[in-house]
């Protein structure tokens, strides 16, 4: 397996494209969390999850969304800073892994997430893409430990 050492004569362009894409998505989606539309859109996911349902009893719908948005933006910035500091990269990688494991878990905790269309089992594909981001998180963790 090729390592992602930056001193390598042949840099792993795929790794850096994945890094850039993950940063863009985390920034974009993170900033969108500050809107009332997104706060309401994520509520059914969050309220049905065994780790997050309680938040709505303590703080407002918008504040829950804001906290998630802050986390996503912070992790995106840490990914960039982690290119210069492996300790920051480790923290960022763990953050990425947690974020995307959490979003993937919504497939199993949210009612009616799976349905049948023309006798074909399907779901909301916007969550399935997070499998790739989880893969990037694992790769970034490996990068941070090299």
N, C-alpha and C positions, 0 to 999 in steps of 0.2 A: 504494500500500500504506500503510495506516495505521501510524504509528509508535506505539511503546509509551511515549511520553513521559508521565511522571507529572504534568506540568503541563497536560496536555491536559484540556479541559473535559469530554470524554466518555472516561473511562478505559476501557481495553480489559478488560472484565470477564472475557472468555474467557481472556486471558493470565493473570490472577490466579487464576482457577479452576484452570487447568493448573498454575500454580506451586504452589498449595496441594496439588493432587493428587499432583504429583511429590514434594513434600516428605514428604507422608504415606506414600507408597509406599516411598520411600528409607529413611525412619526405621523403618517397620514391618518391611520386608524385611531391612534392615540389622541390626536388633536380633534378628530371628529367626535370623540367621546364627550367633549365639552358642549355638544349641542343637545337640545332637548329631544330631538328626533332619535339620535343614537342612544341616549339614556333610556328612552322608552323601548327601543328595539332590543336592547340587551336584557331588559328586565325579565322576560320569560325564561331566558337561559339561566340567569343568575338565581332567580327565585326558586327554581326547581333543582338546584345543585346542592348536595349535602354540605359542601364547604362554604357556600356563600349566601344561602337563603336568609340567614339571620341579619345580614347587613341592612336589609330594608326595614327591619324593626328598630334599628338604631339611628340610621341616617336617611336622608332623602334619596329618592331615585337619582336625581342629578348628582348628588354628592358621591354616590356609589360609582356612577359613571366617571366622574372627575378623578376619583382615586385610581381607577383602572387606567384612565388616560394618562395621568401623571406617571404611573408605573411603566406604561408602554413607551412614552417619550423618554423617560429616564434610561430605560434599558437600551433604546436605540442610540442614545448619546454614549452610553457606556461601551457599546459595541465598537463605536468609532474610536473612543479613547483607548480601548483595549488593544488596538493595533500597535500602540506604543508602550503598553504596560500589561504584562501577562497576568498580574494579579487582578487588575480591572477586567481583563478579558475573562478570567474565571468567573467573576461575579456576574458579568454580562451573560456568559454562556448559561449559567444556572438560571438566571432570570428568563432567558429565551426558552429554555427547556420547561420551566414551570408555566410560563404563559401559554405555550402551545400544547402542553399536556392538558392543561385546564380547558382550553377551547375544544380540543379533541374529545374530552370527556363529556362535553355537552351533547354529543351524539347519543350518549347512553343515559343521560340524566334528564333530558328534556322530553316531555310527553309529545307524542305525534311527530317526532323528528324523522322517523322512518315511515315510509308509505309505499304503496304499490301503484305504479303507473303502467298501464297496459301489461299487467302481470309481471312487471319488472320492479324489483326492490330498489328504491332510490331514497335520497335524503337531500338536505340542503348542502350543495357542493361547496359553498363558501367556507364551510368548516373543514371539509376534506383536504383543502389546500394546505391546511396547517400541518399536515403530516410532513410536507417538504420543509416547512420552517422548523419543525422539530428536528429534522435531519440536519439542518444547518446548525442548530443549537448544539447538537452532539459533535459536529465537525469543529465548531468554534471552541468547544470545551477541549477537544483533542489539540487544536492549535494552541490553546492557552497552556497546555501541559507539555508542550514540546520545547 
